[in-house]
Amino acid sequence: MRLHLKPESIDFLSGDRLAGSYCYADPFKNYVHPLNTPEGYTVSLKSPADHIHHKGLMYGLRTDQINFWEECSTMENELVGRQRHMEFVSMVSEGSSVGFVQNVWWERRRGSPVFLERRSVHCAVEQGRFVWEWTSELQAQEEIKLVASQWSKPDRNGRLVNYHGLGLRFRPEFADADKKMLRLDGETTSFLDALGRESGEVQFLANLGGAEPARGVGVNLSATPRTGLFAMDNPFVYLSLGPTILGGFRVRSGESICNAYKVTIFDLI
């Protein structure tokens, strides 16, 4: 594999195929889009009309004062935050696994950073699949209260499940797929039953009969340490893992939050 560094993004290439493009110059978030299968089918969706802030594979959180997710204020007196690319600390441009380590400031608009993030994003080809590894270590620069969204979704027991963390917005045809399947640690389940569950691996499979040409696509997600899962398939498919999926918490100044994620994208034969 190899990297192609451009003024606003980095392409991850396997031969002449684009595995994904990481945008580091967005005004609000760094993200991966397009996110492709090895056969070249794009899985991700960026900035649809219903949720303009959904940008492919993305990472975001919210505090009780600053919104690093919606890219606009959604509550009274809430500030809008941004992830600002500072520098690439290191980069592996060629080899079996390519990627970079990046310093990112999470800051108020025209303000000092509330988090300093060391982010690592790498991609490799393993057994004909694209395997992405994304690690985010955020160090708080002040005491912070992380919060869940006011639009968190209730599970079957009425517990609210948040969607902040590393999330993937899928293309519209995934919601309409005739055959789609969600598995947690190999066990088939419904999206509602999966909501809020903690598992070792989440697998989503879909047979996109309406695509041209028709194809099957699979996505595996996991997090270390394990987190809760946000899962929905109506009116669109969205999956996310993150530290505040099951609720917010306080982080003292100088403390760090670290989560490592693996995202595997593949074609179904």
Residue, then its C-alpha position, 0 to 999 in steps of 0.5 A: m500500500r501507499l499514501h498520497l499526500k494532498p493539500e487537504s487530504i491523504d489518499f490510502l492506495s492499494g495498487d490503483r485502488l483507493a481504500g479511502s481518503y482522510c480529510y484533515a482540513d475540514p473546518f470542523k472534523n477530520y474524517v475518512h470519505p470515501l471509504n471503499t471496499p477492495e473492489g472499489y464500492t464506496v460504503s460511506l456517505k458524506s454530508p447528506a441533507d438530513h445530517i450535513h455533519h455526518k462525514g463518512l467515518m468520523y470521530g466526535l464527542r460533546t461536552d456540556q459547553i461545547n459541541f464537537w459533533e453537530e457543527c452548530s449550536t443545538m442548545e442554549n449557550e452551547l459553543v461550537g467546537r472544531q478539530r484542528h489539524m496541527e501536524f503530522v508527527s510521523m508517516v509511513s508512506e509505503g508498505s504492508s501497512v500505511g498511515f500516520v500519527q497526527n496532533v489535533w487540537w479540539e478547540r472552541r472557535r477562536g479559543s484555546p484547546v480543551f483536548l489535545e489529541r494524538r491520533s493514529v490512522h493506518c490501513a492494511v490489506e489482510q486476506g483481501r480486506f481493507v483493515w483500518e486501525w484508528t486510535s484517539e488519545l485525548q488529554a483534557q486541558e481543563e476539567i471537562k464534562l462529556v455528555a450524551s446527545q439530547w437525541s439519544k435513542p432508547d433501547r428496549n428497556g428505555r435506557l438512552v443510548n448515545y451515538h458519539g464516538l467513532g461513527l460510520r454513516f452508510r450510503p442510502e442503499f444499505a437501509d433499503a437492502d433486501k438482505k442485511m444482517l447484524r452480528l455481535d460476536g458471531e450472533t445474529t441480532s436485530f439493530l434494536d437488540a444490539l443498541g447499547r450492547e458491549s461486544g468484541e466485534v460488530q459485523f454488518l453484512a448487506n446484499l445490495g441487490g439494487a446497486e449497479p452491479a449488485r454486490g454484497v458488502g461487509v463491515n466489521l467494527s471493534a473497540t479497545p477497551r470495549t464500548g457500547l454500540f449505537a446501531m440504527d438502520n431506519p431511516f438510514v444505517y449508522l453504527s458507532l462505538g465510543p466512550t460516551i455511548l452509554g453516558g457521559f462522565r467527567v474528565r479532570s485536567g491532565e487526564s486522558i481518554c484513549n480508545a483504539y478502533k478497528v474497521t474492516i471493509f470487505d466484499l462478499i463473494 
